[in-house]
Amino acid sequence: MVVPYGRARPAAPAPAVPEQPPAVVEQPPPPEEPKVVESGYRS
């Protein structure tokens, strides 16, 4: 249990990685980007 702080540092960044994947999945759903492309074709 008495582990040096060196090991505790790498443990903090590890949990932050799993939070990025979910954010990427939320970006693809928004169909607002495709609508912007259609407007460009019309003009």
C-alpha positions in Angstrom: 0.0 0.0 0.0 3.0 2.3 0.6 3.8 2.8 -3.1 6.1 5.7 -4.2 4.3 8.8 -5.7 6.0 7.8 -9.0 3.5 5.0 -9.5 0.5 7.2 -8.4 1.3 9.7 -11.2 0.8 7.2 -14.0 -2.4 5.9 -12.4 -4.1 9.4 -12.7 -3.6 9.7 -16.5 -4.9 6.2 -17.0 -8.5 7.1 -16.0 -8.4 10.2 -18.1 -7.9 8.1 -21.3 -11.2 6.2 -20.9 -13.0 9.5 -20.8 -11.8 10.5 -24.3 -13.4 7.5 -26.2 -16.9 8.4 -25.1 -16.4 12.0 -26.2 -15.4 10.8 -29.7 -18.7 8.8 -30.0 -20.8 11.8 -29.1 -19.2 13.9 -32.0 -20.2 11.5 -34.9 -23.9 11.5 -33.9 -24.5 15.3 -34.5 -25.8 15.4 -38.2 -25.2 19.2 -38.2 -21.9 18.7 -40.1 -23.5 17.0 -43.1 -26.1 19.8 -43.3 -23.3 22.3 -43.6 -21.8 20.4 -46.5 -25.2 20.4 -48.4 -25.5 24.2 -48.0 -22.1 24.6 -49.5 -23.1 22.6 -52.6 -26.2 24.8 -53.0 -24.3 28.0 -53.0 
